[in-house]
Amino acid sequence: MADAANSKTLFKDTLAKAQPRKLRFRDITEDKRVAQMLALGFSSGLPLLLVLGTFTLRLADSGIDIKTIGLFSYVALPYSLKFLWAPSIDRVDVPFLAPRLGRKRAWMIVTQIATALALVLMAFADPKDHLALIGLGAFLVAFCAATQDVVIDGWRIEAAGTDLQGIMAATSNLGYRFGLILAGAGALYVAAYGGWTLAYLCMAALMGVGLIAALLATPYDRPREAATGKRDLPAAVRRAVLEPLTELYARMGKALFAVLALVALYRMPDFVSGVMANPLYIALGYGKAEIATIVKLFGIWVGIAGGFAGGWSIARLGMFPTLVIGAFIAAASHLSLAWLALGEPEQWRLAIAVSIESLCGSFAGIALIAYMSSLTTPGFAATQYALFSSLYALPGKLVAGTSGFVVAAYGFPAFFAMTAAVGIPVVALCFAVGRIPQRTAPAESPAEATPEAVQGNPTGPVGLASAEAGPEIPSKVARAQT
């Protein structure tokens, strides 16, 4: 009896320790890893808008042709393609720095310095006279910043055990938000009163926040596994790529193709219309300070509220109703931008349009990410989620490059009405495959719930795309709302 009671008590204590902790303010001050994650999250979020929303607004403010602005959206493709070179980060050391700082800290410092230098290049390149040069700078910023994201995510995974991953992810998301606000509203305020050169120089200087955090960060580099004979490359490829895809097809059958179409189209209206939103504000006559206050400050907080609404809807209504609602309102919300394009440049009109679009877009983002996560299978979660997350962003970004041609031919109102119409087949697909059976986590017996398995740092090597890392929904949501 005593042994049974002790075993029961031990099991309860183990489960209690396995419960993810909530983020508290003293966590930031007491655990240096959390404070470092806040600064690194800021460094990760800062460059994004400088090659997306803020960049397109700068081009529009400089009088660049609307077709060219649309094509320049392709410079941010490295953010969607970073999975191609991500594995090399764990296998290649930076000369001179890696032996002294560790592999990941060395990569952080190199990518942060490179991002800052590319921002300096963008600062001194005038779009009117050196359009190709500023485009090159934007591409370099996107490539270096996307690589920085890979390194920071890897450091976060290896720096904390499963009991702290929730806090680390939330702190990273908070820092990321601060970076987005400064790169959006902050850069526009500086540009309004000091010019674009000063704005981008300030953003380059702010990359120093992440640089200092990287220098102070504790190195967490897991040793590479020693080679044990000849490596079976075909078998490794089969396990890493083919088996996760085969499992999806075996579970869903031919419905998998409809599911992939749903994922690809669900957020496409947002990606396509997002490229033309800032040029619309400039064309209507809104000033940079107005856009900074209403779109980049007020709008981002409305977007956060939309994310909470999406989470509440999933908890109360369920996955399928939330998915359908998100598909409908996200596409329909673009009609608010068409309405804005037909009127005078009044602040209350801009506030209403931005509120509707931000709220609905964030709601849909939560719905889609939760849906994609539910389709994965334990053991293949990382690879399957990587497939879904790349698919949901890449097609929209590829199509977005042609948005300027559509606007030039038909005007802003018709363009935003067209993006809203994409929601019709999306809603139909939701009804067709939105109820595809979702995965359920296998029940774990008390005997299997050992302390080593549920708390502390992972015992085995964890790569940047490992199953242990799992899909981080909060970070994905933050990156989607740009």
Protein Blocks (a to p, Z undefined) as FASTA:
>chain_A
ZZmmmmmmmmmmmmmmmpccdddfklmmmmmklmmmmmmmmmmmmmmmmmmmmmmmmmmm
nopafklmmmmmmmmmmmmmmmmmmmmmmmcccehklmmnojklmmmmmmmmmmmmmmmm
mmmmcfklmmmlmmmmmmmmmmmmmmmmmmmmmmmmmmpcfklmmmmmmmmmmmmmmmmm
mmmmmmmmmmmmnojklmmmmmmmmmmmmmmmmmmpccddddddddebjadfklmmmmmm
mmmmmmmmmmnmmmlmmmmmmmmmmmmmmmmmmmmmmmmmmmnopafklmmmmmmmmmmm
mmmmmmmmmmmmmmmnojklmmmmmmmmmmmmmmmmmmmmmmccdfklmmmmmmmmmmmm
mmmmmmmmmmmmmmpcehilmmmmmmmmmmmmmmmmmmmmmmmmmmmmnojklmmmmmmm
mmmmmmmmmmmmmmgccdddddddfklmcfklmgcjdfbdcdfkbfklopafklmmmmmm
ZZ
